[in-house]
C-alpha cells in the first residue's frame, strides 16, 4: 500500500466509501493477482494527482470478502467508482495509467 491510496476493510467500507464527500475509486485486489500489482503504481500516482478531488482506496478481497461479494465482484482487479454513496461506473481488468485517468475523469 502506498501513501496516496487508502486501505479499506469491510468494517470501514461504508465510512470511507459510501459516506465520502468526494468521488471514490475502489480497487478490489489481492496479493497473488499479477494484474492487480501491475496497476498498483498507476493508482498510487493517480491518487496523488487527484488528491482532494477523488479518493482512491484498495480493498484486499482475501481479507475482506463481504464488500466485493455485496457488489458482485467476480474477477480482479475490479475498479468501482462511487459518487454520493452509489456506484456510477466500474471496470474489470488491468489498464494503462492513461486509460485509468480517462475513466476517472469521465466519471467525475
N, CA, C and O atoms as a printed pandas DataFrame, in Angstrom:
     atom_number atom_name residue_name chain_id  residue_number  x_coord  y_coord  z_coord
0              1         N          UNK        A               1    0.848   -1.175    0.000
1              2        CA          UNK        A               1    0.000    0.000    0.000
2              3         C          UNK        A               1    0.890    1.234    0.000
3              4         O          UNK        A               1    1.834    1.336    0.783
4              5         N          UNK        A               2    0.584    2.141   -0.864
5              6        CA          UNK        A               2    1.385    3.360   -0.931
6              7         C          UNK        A               2    0.861    4.412    0.024
7              8         O          UNK        A               2    0.035    4.133    0.893
8              9         N          UNK        A               3    1.353    5.619   -0.154
9             10        CA          UNK        A               3    0.934    6.695    0.730
10            11         C          UNK        A               3   -0.325    7.382    0.238
11            12         O          UNK        A               3   -1.077    7.937    1.039
12            13         N          UNK        A               4   -0.569    7.356   -1.069
13            14        CA          UNK        A               4   -1.682    8.116   -1.621
14            15         C          UNK        A               4   -3.003    7.356   -1.559
15            16         O          UNK        A               4   -4.059    7.959   -1.366
16            17         N          UNK        A               5   -2.947    6.033   -1.724
17            18        CA          UNK        A               5   -4.180    5.256   -1.635
18            19         C          UNK        A               5   -4.450    4.887   -0.181
19            20         O          UNK        A               5   -3.548    4.913    0.656
20            21         N          UNK        A               6   -5.700    4.545    0.108
21            22        CA          UNK        A               6   -6.123    4.230    1.465
22            23         C          UNK        A               6   -6.582    2.774    1.512
23            24         O          UNK        A               6   -7.373    2.347    0.671
24            25         N          UNK        A               7   -6.094    2.015    2.484
25            26        CA          UNK        A               7   -6.550    0.637    2.663
26            27         C          UNK        A               7   -7.894    0.673    3.380
27            28         O          UNK        A               7   -8.035    1.315    4.421
28            29         N          UNK        A               8   -8.879   -0.019    2.816
29            30        CA          UNK        A               8  -10.219   -0.045    3.390
30            31         C          UNK        A               8  -10.598   -1.495    3.660
31            32         O          UNK        A               8  -10.286   -2.385    2.869
32            33         N          UNK        A               9  -11.272   -1.726    4.777
33            34        CA          UNK        A               9  -11.727   -3.065    5.133
34            35         C          UNK        A               9  -13.246   -3.120    5.040
35            36         O          UNK        A               9  -13.898   -2.097    4.829
36            37         N          UNK        A              10  -13.805   -4.308    5.197
37            38        CA          UNK        A              10  -15.259   -4.429    5.246
38            39         C          UNK        A              10  -15.830   -3.523    6.336
39            40         O          UNK        A              10  -16.887   -2.916    6.158
40            41         N          UNK        A              11  -15.127   -3.437    7.462
41            42        CA          UNK        A              11  -15.612   -2.652    8.601
42            43         C          UNK        A              11  -15.623   -1.149    8.325
43            44         O          UNK        A              11  -16.479   -0.430    8.841
44            45         N          UNK        A              12  -14.676   -0.674    7.514
45            46        CA          UNK        A              12  -14.584    0.773    7.264
46            47         C          UNK        A              12  -15.141    1.179    5.896
47            48         O          UNK        A              12  -15.095    2.356    5.538
48            49         N          UNK        A              13  -15.670    0.211    5.127
49            50        CA          UNK        A              13  -16.106    0.478    3.753
50            51         C          UNK        A              13  -17.158    1.586    3.675
51            52         O          UNK        A              13  -17.006    2.528    2.897
52            53         N          UNK        A              14  -18.216    1.481    4.470
53            54        CA          UNK        A              14  -19.275    2.491    4.395
54            55         C          UNK        A              14  -18.761    3.882    4.748
55            56         O          UNK        A              14  -19.067    4.854    4.056
56            57         N          UNK        A              15  -17.985    3.977    5.816
57            58        CA          UNK        A              15  -17.483    5.279    6.244
58            59         C          UNK        A              15  -16.531    5.890    5.211
59            60         O          UNK        A              15  -16.622    7.080    4.907
60            61         N          UNK        A              16  -15.622    5.077    4.677
61            62        CA          UNK        A              16  -14.610    5.587    3.742
62            63         C          UNK        A              16  -15.145    5.792    2.326
63            64         O          UNK        A              16  -14.702    6.697    1.619
64            65         N          UNK        A              17  -16.098    4.954    1.912
65            66        CA          UNK        A              17  -16.554    4.962    0.522
66            67         C          UNK        A              17  -17.937    5.578    0.367
67            68         O          UNK        A              17  -18.097    6.600   -0.300
68            69         N          UNK        A              18  -18.925    4.958    0.978
69            70        CA          UNK        A              18  -20.309    5.405    0.765
70            71         C          UNK        A              18  -20.592    6.768    1.385
71            72         O          UNK        A              18  -21.459    7.495    0.899
72            73         N          UNK        A              19  -19.875    7.129    2.452
73            74        CA          UNK        A              19  -20.135    8.402    3.120
74            75         C          UNK        A              19  -19.107    9.475    2.764
75            76         O          UNK        A              19  -19.041   10.512    3.424
76            77         N          UNK        A              20  -18.313    9.233    1.735
77            78        CA          UNK        A              20  -17.280   10.203    1.338
78            79         C          UNK        A              20  -17.910   11.435    0.691
79            80         O          UNK        A              20  -18.908   11.342   -0.023
80            81         N          UNK        A              21  -17.300   12.592    0.961
81            82        CA          UNK        A              21  -17.763   13.852    0.356
82            83         C          UNK        A              21  -17.312   13.991   -1.092
83            84         O          UNK        A              21  -17.875   14.784   -1.847
84            85         N          UNK        A              22  -16.298   13.223   -1.479
85            86        CA          UNK        A              22  -15.774   13.294   -2.852
86            87         C          UNK        A              22  -15.905   11.916   -3.504
87            88         O          UNK        A              22  -16.048   10.915   -2.803
88            89         N          UNK        A              23  -15.857   11.855   -4.843
89            90        CA          UNK        A              23  -15.931   10.548   -5.508
90            91         C          UNK        A              23  -14.807    9.626   -5.029
91            92         O          UNK        A              23  -13.711   10.078   -4.697
92            93         N          UNK        A              24  -15.103    8.329   -4.999
93            94        CA          UNK        A              24  -14.146    7.327   -4.522
94            95         C          UNK        A              24  -13.986    6.236   -5.569
95            96         O          UNK        A              24  -14.972    5.698   -6.072
96            97         N          UNK        A              25  -12.731    5.911   -5.895
97            98        CA          UNK        A              25  -12.431    4.751   -6.727
98            99         C          UNK        A              25  -12.019    3.626   -5.785
99           100         O          UNK        A              25  -11.082    3.774   -5.000
100          101         N          UNK        A              26  -12.725    2.500   -5.870
101          102        CA          UNK        A              26  -12.400    1.342   -5.048
102          103         C          UNK        A              26  -11.706    0.310   -5.931
103          104         O          UNK        A              26  -12.252   -0.119   -6.947
104          105         N          UNK        A              27  -10.504   -0.081   -5.535
105          106        CA          UNK        A              27   -9.738   -1.107   -6.242
106          107         C          UNK        A              27   -9.815   -2.391   -5.420
107          108         O          UNK        A              27   -9.209   -2.496   -4.354
108          109         N          UNK        A              28  -10.579   -3.380   -5.937
109          110        CA          UNK        A              28  -10.617   -4.692   -5.302
110          111         C          UNK        A              28   -9.452   -5.485   -5.858
111          112         O          UNK        A              28   -9.354   -5.669   -7.071
112          113         N          UNK        A              29   -8.559   -5.964   -4.984
113          114        CA          UNK        A              29   -7.306   -6.586   -5.412
114          115         C          UNK        A              29   -6.915   -7.703   -4.446
115          116         O          UNK        A              29   -7.568   -7.921   -3.425
116          117         N          UNK        A              30   -5.833   -8.407   -4.792
117          118        CA          UNK        A              30   -5.243   -9.417   -3.912
118          119         C          UNK        A              30   -3.743   -9.486   -4.181
119          120         O          UNK        A              30   -3.276   -9.160   -5.273
120          121         N          UNK        A              31   -3.000   -9.915   -3.167
121          122        CA          UNK        A              31   -1.530  -10.023   -3.273
122          123         C          UNK        A              31   -1.096  -10.914   -4.432
123          124         O          UNK        A              31   -0.124  -10.606   -5.123
124          125         N          UNK        A              32   -1.809  -12.013   -4.646
125          126        CA          UNK        A              32   -1.419  -13.014   -5.649
126          127         C          UNK        A              32   -1.818  -12.625   -7.074
127          128         O          UNK        A              32   -1.484  -13.337   -8.021
128          129         N          UNK        A              33   -2.515  -11.524   -7.236
129          130        CA          UNK        A              33   -3.054  -11.120   -8.545
130          131         C          UNK        A              33   -2.046  -10.257   -9.307
131          132         O          UNK        A              33   -1.813   -9.103   -8.947
132          133         N          UNK        A              34   -1.448  -10.824  -10.367
133          134        CA          UNK        A              34   -0.457  -10.091  -11.162
134          135         C          UNK        A              34   -0.985   -8.785  -11.755
135          136         O          UNK        A              34   -0.348   -7.745  -11.593
136          137         N          UNK        A              35   -2.137   -8.813  -12.442
137          138        CA          UNK        A              35   -2.669   -7.561  -12.994
138          139         C          UNK        A              35   -2.975   -6.512  -11.923
139          140         O          UNK        A              35   -2.880   -5.312  -12.181
140          141         N          UNK        A              36   -3.345   -6.969  -10.716
141          142        CA          UNK        A              36   -3.595   -6.027   -9.613
142          143         C          UNK        A              36   -2.307   -5.288   -9.259
143          144         O          UNK        A              36   -2.296   -4.070   -9.084
144          145         N          UNK        A              37   -1.216   -6.064   -9.157
145          146        CA          UNK        A              37    0.083   -5.450   -8.832
146          147         C          UNK        A              37    0.539   -4.542   -9.972
147          148         O          UNK        A              37    1.214   -3.538   -9.743
148          149         N          UNK        A              38    0.163   -4.902  -11.203
149          150        CA          UNK        A              38    0.556   -4.123  -12.374
150          151         C          UNK        A              38   -0.054   -2.710  -12.338
151          152         O          UNK        A              38    0.624   -1.741  -12.680
152          153         N          UNK        A              39   -1.324   -2.585  -11.928
153          154        CA          UNK        A              39   -1.963   -1.259  -11.935
154          155         C          UNK        A              39   -1.743   -0.490  -10.633
155          156         O          UNK        A              39   -2.072    0.694  -10.552
156          157         N          UNK        A              40   -1.189   -1.151   -9.613
157          158        CA          UNK        A              40   -0.975   -0.509   -8.323
158          159         C          UNK        A              40   -0.210    0.805   -8.400
159          160         O          UNK        A              40   -0.677    1.810   -7.863
160          161         N          UNK        A              41    0.972    0.831   -9.063
161          162        CA          UNK        A              41    1.724    2.090   -9.139
162          163         C          UNK        A              41    0.955    3.205   -9.854
163          164         O          UNK        A              41    1.044    4.365   -9.453
164          165         N          UNK        A              42    0.205    2.870  -10.899
165          166        CA          UNK        A              42   -0.585    3.878  -11.619
166          167         C          UNK        A              42   -1.661    4.452  -10.703
167          168         O          UNK        A              42   -1.913    5.657  -10.711
168          169         N          UNK        A              43   -2.289    3.589   -9.918
169          170        CA          UNK        A              43   -3.323    4.073   -8.995
170          171         C          UNK        A              43   -2.726    4.970   -7.922
171          172         O          UNK        A              43   -3.348    5.951   -7.517
172          173         N          UNK        A              44   -1.509    4.638   -7.454
173          174        CA          UNK        A              44   -0.831    5.494   -6.479
174          175         C          UNK        A              44   -0.599    6.892   -7.069
175          176         O          UNK        A              44   -0.875    7.901   -6.421
176          177         N          UNK        A              45   -0.091    6.936   -8.301
177          178        CA          UNK        A              45    0.176    8.221   -8.959
178          179         C          UNK        A              45   -1.121    9.002   -9.155
179          180         O          UNK        A              45   -1.168   10.207   -8.907
180          181         N          UNK        A              46   -2.167    8.316   -9.600
181          182        CA          UNK        A              46   -3.448    8.993   -9.822
182          183         C          UNK        A              46   -4.038    9.498   -8.508
183          184         O          UNK        A              46   -4.632   10.575   -8.469
184          185         N          UNK        A              47   -3.876    8.723   -7.428
185          186        CA          UNK        A              47   -4.380    9.153   -6.119
186          187         C          UNK        A              47   -3.705   10.454   -5.703
187          188         O          UNK        A              47   -4.352   11.344   -5.152
188          189         N          UNK        A              48   -2.401   10.564   -5.967
189          190        CA          UNK        A              48   -1.670   11.789   -5.631
190          191         C          UNK        A              48   -2.113   12.941   -6.529
191          192         O          UNK        A              48   -2.299   14.066   -6.065
192          193         N          UNK        A              49   -2.281   12.647   -7.830
193          194        CA          UNK        A              49   -2.669   13.692   -8.786
194          195         C          UNK        A              49   -4.081   14.220   -8.520
195          196         O          UNK        A              49   -4.343   15.409   -8.706
196          197         N          UNK        A              50   -4.972   13.358   -8.094
197          198        CA          UNK        A              50   -6.365   13.750   -7.869
198          199         C          UNK        A              50   -6.679   14.007   -6.401
199          200         O          UNK        A              50   -7.848   14.089   -6.026
200          201         N          UNK        A              51   -5.653   14.135   -5.567
201          202        CA          UNK        A              51   -5.853   14.364   -4.132
202          203         C          UNK        A              51   -6.802   15.539   -3.919
203          204         O          UNK        A              51   -6.630   16.607   -4.507
204          205         N          UNK        A              52   -7.814   15.324   -3.060
205          206        CA          UNK        A              52   -8.790   16.366   -2.782
206          207         C          UNK        A              52   -9.978   16.342   -3.735
207          208         O          UNK        A              52  -11.035   16.886   -3.416
208          209         N          UNK        A              53   -9.818   15.717   -4.905
209          210        CA          UNK        A              53  -10.911   15.632   -5.887
210          211         C          UNK        A              53  -11.506   14.227   -5.935
211          212         O          UNK        A              53  -12.719   14.054   -6.054
212          213         N          UNK        A              54  -10.626   13.227   -5.839
213          214        CA          UNK        A              54  -11.046   11.822   -5.876
214          215         C          UNK        A              54  -10.206   11.058   -4.863
215          216         O          UNK        A              54   -8.997   11.267   -4.755
216          217         N          UNK        A              55  -10.860   10.174   -4.126
217          218        CA          UNK        A              55  -10.132    9.318   -3.187
218          219         C          UNK        A              55  -10.012    7.945   -3.836
219          220         O          UNK        A              55  -10.991    7.425   -4.372
220          221         N          UNK        A              56   -8.823    7.355   -3.794
221          222        CA          UNK        A              56   -8.624    6.007   -4.320
222          223         C          UNK        A              56   -8.308    5.093   -3.143
223          224         O          UNK        A              56   -7.352    5.311   -2.399
224          225         N          UNK        A              57   -9.144    4.054   -2.995
225          226        CA          UNK        A              57   -8.973    3.126   -1.882
226          227         C          UNK        A              57   -8.777    1.712   -2.418
227          228         O          UNK        A              57   -9.196    1.396   -3.532
228          229         N          UNK        A              58   -8.143    0.876   -1.622
229          230        CA          UNK        A              58   -7.862   -0.502   -2.019
230          231         C          UNK        A              58   -8.475   -1.450   -0.996
231          232         O          UNK        A              58   -8.311   -1.278    0.212
232          233         N          UNK        A              59   -9.188   -2.460   -1.509
233          234        CA          UNK        A              59   -9.790   -3.469   -0.650
234          235         C          UNK        A              59   -9.186   -4.823   -1.026
235          236         O          UNK        A              59   -9.357   -5.293   -2.151
236          237         N          UNK        A              60   -8.481   -5.444   -0.083
237          238        CA          UNK        A              60   -7.904   -6.769   -0.304
238          239         C          UNK        A              60   -9.045   -7.784   -0.186
239          240         O          UNK        A              60   -9.614   -7.961    0.891
240          241         N          UNK        A              61   -9.380   -8.456   -1.309
241          242        CA          UNK        A              61  -10.534   -9.357   -1.335
242          243         C          UNK        A              61  -10.330  -10.606   -0.465
243          244         O          UNK        A              61  -11.305  -11.196    0.002
244          245         N          UNK        A              62   -9.083  -11.011   -0.245
245          246        CA          UNK        A              62   -8.821  -12.179    0.592
246          247         C          UNK        A              62   -9.107  -11.877    2.064
247          248         O          UNK        A              62   -9.582  -12.743    2.799
248          249         N          UNK        A              63   -8.819  -10.658    2.487
249          250        CA          UNK        A              63   -9.004  -10.266    3.881
250          251         C          UNK        A              63  -10.383   -9.687    4.144
251          252         O          UNK        A              63  -10.836   -9.661    5.288
252          253         N          UNK        A              64  -11.059   -9.217    3.090
253          254        CA          UNK        A              64  -12.353   -8.538    3.231
254          255         C          UNK        A              64  -13.331   -9.046    2.177
255          256         O          UNK        A              64  -13.541   -8.384    1.161
256          257         N          UNK        A              65  -13.933  -10.218    2.405
257          258        CA          UNK        A              65  -14.795  -10.822    1.382
258          259         C          UNK        A              65  -16.187  -10.206    1.259
259          260         O          UNK        A              65  -16.840  -10.378    0.230
260          261         N          UNK        A              66  -16.655   -9.490    2.287
261          262        CA          UNK        A              66  -18.038   -9.003    2.274
262          263         C          UNK        A              66  -18.285   -7.901    1.251
263          264         O          UNK        A              66  -19.270   -7.951    0.515
264          265         N          UNK        A              67  -17.405   -6.909    1.198
265          266        CA          UNK        A              67  -17.616   -5.773    0.279
266          267         C          UNK        A              67  -17.635   -6.214   -1.180
267          268         O          UNK        A              67  -18.557   -5.843   -1.907
268          269         N          UNK        A              68  -16.637   -7.003   -1.645
269          270        CA          UNK        A              68  -16.701   -7.436   -3.042
270          271         C          UNK        A              68  -17.919   -8.317   -3.319
271          272         O          UNK        A              68  -18.507   -8.228   -4.397
272          273         N          UNK        A              69  -18.304   -9.162   -2.368
273          274        CA          UNK        A              69  -19.464  -10.034   -2.566
274          275         C          UNK        A              69  -20.732   -9.201   -2.719
275          276         O          UNK        A              69  -21.582   -9.506   -3.556
276          277         N          UNK        A              70  -20.859   -8.154   -1.915
277          278        CA          UNK        A              70  -22.045   -7.298   -1.971
278          279         C          UNK        A              70  -22.167   -6.586   -3.324
279          280         O          UNK        A              70  -23.268   -6.256   -3.764
280          281         N          UNK        A              71  -21.025   -6.355   -3.974
281          282        CA          UNK        A              71  -21.025   -5.664   -5.267
282          283         C          UNK        A              71  -20.952   -6.634   -6.447
283          284         O          UNK        A              71  -20.903   -6.209   -7.601
284          285         N          UNK        A              72  -20.945   -7.937   -6.156
285          286        CA          UNK        A              72  -20.934   -8.918   -7.227
286          287         C          UNK        A              72  -19.611   -9.040   -7.954
287          288         O          UNK        A              72  -19.579   -9.411   -9.127
288          289         N          UNK        A              73  -18.507   -8.729   -7.267
289          290        CA          UNK        A              73  -17.184   -8.834   -7.885
290          291         C          UNK        A              73  -16.865  -10.297   -8.165
291          292         O          UNK        A              73  -16.903  -11.135   -7.263
292          293         N          UNK        A              74  -16.549  -10.596   -9.426
293          294        CA          UNK        A              74  -16.221  -11.976   -9.807
294          295         C          UNK        A              74  -14.757  -12.120  -10.241
295          296         O          UNK        A              74  -14.180  -13.201  -10.128
296          297         N          UNK        A              75  -14.167  -11.049  -10.729
297          298        CA          UNK        A              75  -12.775  -11.073  -11.169
298          299         C          UNK        A              75  -12.057   -9.836  -10.667
299          300         O          UNK        A              75  -12.672   -8.789  -10.460
300          301         N          UNK        A              76  -10.753   -9.962  -10.472
301          302        CA          UNK        A              76   -9.968   -8.809  -10.029
302          303         C          UNK        A              76   -8.785   -8.617  -10.975
303          304         O          UNK        A              76   -8.361   -9.585  -11.606
304          305         N          UNK        A              77   -8.242   -7.423  -11.097
305          306        CA          UNK        A              77   -8.690   -6.227  -10.384
306          307         C          UNK        A              77  -10.067   -5.763  -10.867
307          308         O          UNK        A              77  -10.383   -5.817  -12.056
308          309         N          UNK        A              78  -10.866   -5.312   -9.916
309          310        CA          UNK        A              78  -12.166   -4.720  -10.229
310          311         C          UNK        A              78  -12.181   -3.317   -9.637
311          312         O          UNK        A              78  -11.936   -3.131   -8.445
312          313         N          UNK        A              79  -12.466   -2.347  -10.472
313          314        CA          UNK        A              79  -12.484   -0.953  -10.033
314          315         C          UNK        A              79  -13.919   -0.436  -10.062
315          316         O          UNK        A              79  -14.630   -0.597  -11.055
316          317         N          UNK        A              80  -14.327    0.177   -8.976
317          318        CA          UNK        A              80  -15.671    0.746   -8.877
318          319         C          UNK        A              80  -15.559    2.220   -8.543
319          320         O          UNK        A              80  -14.784    2.596   -7.664
320          321         N          UNK        A              81  -16.324    3.069   -9.233
321          322        CA          UNK        A              81  -16.379    4.495   -8.940
322          323         C          UNK        A              81  -17.665    4.770   -8.174
323          324         O          UNK        A              81  -18.763    4.505   -8.664
324          325         N          UNK        A              82  -17.515    5.304   -6.970
325          326        CA          UNK        A              82  -18.661    5.695   -6.152
326          327         C          UNK        A              82  -18.776    7.214   -6.145
327          328         O          UNK        A              82  -17.778    7.923   -6.015
328          329         N          UNK        A              83  -19.993    7.698   -6.286
329          330        CA          UNK        A              83  -20.258    9.129   -6.192
330          331         C          UNK        A              83  -21.538    9.265   -5.379
331          332         O          UNK        A              83  -22.545    8.631   -5.692
332          333         N          UNK        A              84  -21.504   10.084   -4.343
333          334        CA          UNK        A              84  -22.664   10.253   -3.460
334          335         C          UNK        A              84  -23.168    8.915   -2.925
335          336         O          UNK        A              84  -24.375    8.710   -2.798
336          337         N          UNK        A              85  -22.248    8.006   -2.615
337          338        CA          UNK        A              85  -22.596    6.748   -1.983
338          339         C          UNK        A              85  -23.062    5.637   -2.906
339          340         O          UNK        A              85  -23.359    4.535   -2.445
340          341         N          UNK        A              86  -23.132    5.913   -4.218
341          342        CA          UNK        A              86  -23.620    4.901   -5.161
342          343         C          UNK        A              86  -22.587    4.627   -6.247
343          344         O          UNK        A              86  -21.770    5.490   -6.570
344          345         N          UNK        A              87  -22.628    3.419   -6.808
345          346        CA          UNK        A              87  -21.730    3.069   -7.913
346          347         C          UNK        A              87  -22.204    3.796   -9.172
347          348         O          UNK        A              87  -23.366    3.687   -9.563
348          349         N          UNK        A              88  -21.288    4.540   -9.800
349          350        CA          UNK        A              88  -21.630    5.230  -11.051
350          351         C          UNK        A              88  -20.915    4.615  -12.245
351          352         O          UNK        A              88  -21.312    4.835  -13.389
352          353         N          UNK        A              89  -19.864    3.846  -11.986
353          354        CA          UNK        A              89  -19.117    3.217  -13.076
354          355         C          UNK        A              89  -18.243    2.111  -12.501
355          356         O          UNK        A              89  -17.850    2.158  -11.336
356          357         N          UNK        A              90  -17.940    1.110  -13.337
357          358        CA          UNK        A              90  -16.984    0.104  -12.890
358          359         C          UNK        A              90  -16.276   -0.516  -14.083
359          360         O          UNK        A              90  -16.787   -0.493  -15.203
360          361         N          UNK        A              91  -15.109   -1.063  -13.836
361          362        CA          UNK        A              91  -14.344   -1.747  -14.874
362          363         C          UNK        A              91  -13.555   -2.881  -14.254
363          364         O          UNK        A              91  -13.129   -2.808  -13.101
364          365         N          UNK        A              92  -13.368   -3.933  -15.040
365          366        CA          UNK        A              92  -12.640   -5.104  -14.561
366          367         C          UNK        A              92  -11.404   -5.294  -15.421
367          368         O          UNK        A              92  -11.450   -5.128  -16.640
368          369         N          UNK        A              93  -10.298   -5.645  -14.777
369          370        CA          UNK        A              93   -9.064   -5.899  -15.506
370          371         C          UNK        A              93   -8.093   -4.743  -15.433
371          372         O          UNK        A              93   -8.455   -3.622  -15.077
372          373         N          UNK        A              94   -6.847   -5.039  -15.778
373          374        CA          UNK        A              94   -5.793   -4.033  -15.739
374          375         C          UNK        A              94   -5.909   -3.125  -16.954
375          376         O          UNK        A              94   -6.396   -3.532  -18.009
376          377         N          UNK        A              95   -5.453   -1.889  -16.788
377          378        CA          UNK        A              95   -5.441   -0.925  -17.883
378          379         C          UNK        A              95   -4.260    0.003  -17.666
379          380         O          UNK        A              95   -3.811    0.171  -16.532
380          381         N          UNK        A              96   -3.738    0.620  -18.747
381          382        CA          UNK        A              96   -2.640    1.567  -18.568
382          383         C          UNK        A              96   -3.102    2.801  -17.791
383          384         O          UNK        A              96   -4.295    3.095  -17.709
384          385         N          UNK        A              97   -2.134    3.509  -17.228
385          386        CA          UNK        A              97   -2.454    4.684  -16.415
386          387         C          UNK        A              97   -3.314    5.683  -17.171
387          388         O          UNK        A              97   -4.262    6.225  -16.605
388          389         N          UNK        A              98   -3.002    5.941  -18.450
389          390        CA          UNK        A              98   -3.769    6.915  -19.234
390          391         C          UNK        A              98   -5.239    6.504  -19.334
391          392         O          UNK        A              98   -6.133    7.344  -19.226
392          393         N          UNK        A              99   -5.481    5.218  -19.539
393          394        CA          UNK        A              99   -6.862    4.731  -19.636
394          395         C          UNK        A              99   -7.570    4.862  -18.291
395          396         O          UNK        A              99   -8.743    5.232  -18.239
396          397         N          UNK        A             100   -6.863    4.561  -17.207
397          398        CA          UNK        A             100   -7.448    4.719  -15.873
398          399         C          UNK        A             100   -7.772    6.182  -15.600
399          400         O          UNK        A             100   -8.829    6.495  -15.053
400          401         N          UNK        A             101   -6.869    7.073  -15.979
401          402        CA          UNK        A             101   -7.090    8.514  -15.776
402          403         C          UNK        A             101   -8.305    8.982  -16.566
403          404         O          UNK        A             101   -9.116    9.753  -16.053
404          405         N          UNK        A             102   -8.440    8.525  -17.809
405          406        CA          UNK        A             102   -9.592    8.904  -18.623
406          407         C          UNK        A             102  -10.886    8.404  -17.993
407          408         O          UNK        A             102  -11.884    9.124  -17.963
408          409         N          UNK        A             103  -10.870    7.176  -17.491
409          410        CA          UNK        A             103  -12.050    6.605  -16.854
410          411         C          UNK        A             103  -12.444    7.416  -15.617
411          412         O          UNK        A             103  -13.622    7.708  -15.409
412          413         N          UNK        A             104  -11.456    7.777  -14.801
413          414        CA          UNK        A             104  -11.735    8.574  -13.603
414          415         C          UNK        A             104  -12.300    9.934  -13.994
415          416         O          UNK        A             104  -13.296   10.380  -13.426
416          417         N          UNK        A             105  -11.660   10.601  -14.973
417          418        CA          UNK        A             105  -12.142   11.920  -15.417
418          419         C          UNK        A             105  -13.564   11.848  -15.946
419          420         O          UNK        A             105  -14.373   12.735  -15.673
420          421         N          UNK        A             106  -13.879   10.801  -16.701
421          422        CA          UNK        A             106  -15.218   10.697  -17.282
422          423         C          UNK        A             106  -16.283   10.487  -16.199
423          424         O          UNK        A             106  -17.441   10.859  -16.385
424          425         N          UNK        A             107  -15.895    9.904  -15.092
425          426        CA          UNK        A             107  -16.859    9.602  -14.036
426          427         C          UNK        A             107  -17.039   10.768  -13.050
427          428         O          UNK        A             107  -18.064   10.865  -12.375
428          429         N          UNK        A             108  -16.043   11.641  -12.976
429          430        CA          UNK        A             108  -16.189   12.768  -12.042
430          431         C          UNK        A             108  -16.655   13.988  -12.811
431          432         O          UNK        A             108  -16.844   15.053  -12.223
